[in-house]
Amino acid sequence: MTEKGLCIVVSAPSGSGKSTICRRLLAACPDMEFSVSFTSRPPRPNEIDGKDYHFVSREDFQRRIERGEFVEWVENYGEFYGTSGRALQDLLRRGKDLLLDIEPRGAKEMKKKFQEGVFVFVLPPSLDELLKRLQKRGHETPEAIQKRFAQAASELEEVLWYDYAVMNDDLDTAVGQLIAIYRAEKCRTSRLLGAINHLCSSIKKEV
Ligand code: 5GP
């Protein structure tokens, strides 16, 4: 029997190094798949449609909202971001473990709908370091950086309702902690009920 997949939702303020941590988690855990969100923002250099995001127009995104396609969606920095409910359910039902990289408002919505999900917040070591990392990325104007920094500071307050917090001071340590969270969550009794029931019924047959 296939156990339902596990859904790990990771949030972090921009510049916390979340994308790198998520990439490393996916590379280390072949059973895990990245949940590709929809967005109305244009692709950045090196981003691939269907892999990093499904890039769609604002009109297309709005039609999808009207059709109720998203399990959660937000307007963030003037652009839409959302998670397709059907894609998510299909993959989980097939036993795929999913990694969602979404901001706290969307994550909160997910928590209401997927209580069994695991919610992880990646913390930057300090606000100074966060600002430095935002500036170093080099693909945004100083105004856009300031906006992201202000939002990042307010998003930090959300950390308390998450199940886990990982401090990204040292990348290897942070990745290791996230992998440990994933592996421990996979061993939760409540997630192994199919296998446990199967085992128990074969014990009964044996005696
Ligand atoms: P970026 O434009 O830098 O790729 O993403 C901006 C923010 O949007 C990030 O914090 C990212 O986690 C978040 N995000 C990406 N996809 C989704 C989504 O489907 N839903 C929500 N709520 N946030 C998303």
Boltz pocket constraint, residues with backbone or C-beta under 6 A from the ligand:
constraints:
  - pocket:
      binder: B
      contacts: [[A, 10], [A, 11], [A, 12], [A, 13], [A, 14], [A, 37], [A, 38], [A, 41], [A, 72], [A, 73], [A, 74], [A, 76], [A, 81], [A, 82], [A, 83], [A, 101], [A, 102], [A, 103], [A, 105], [A, 106], [A, 107]]
      max_distance: 6.0
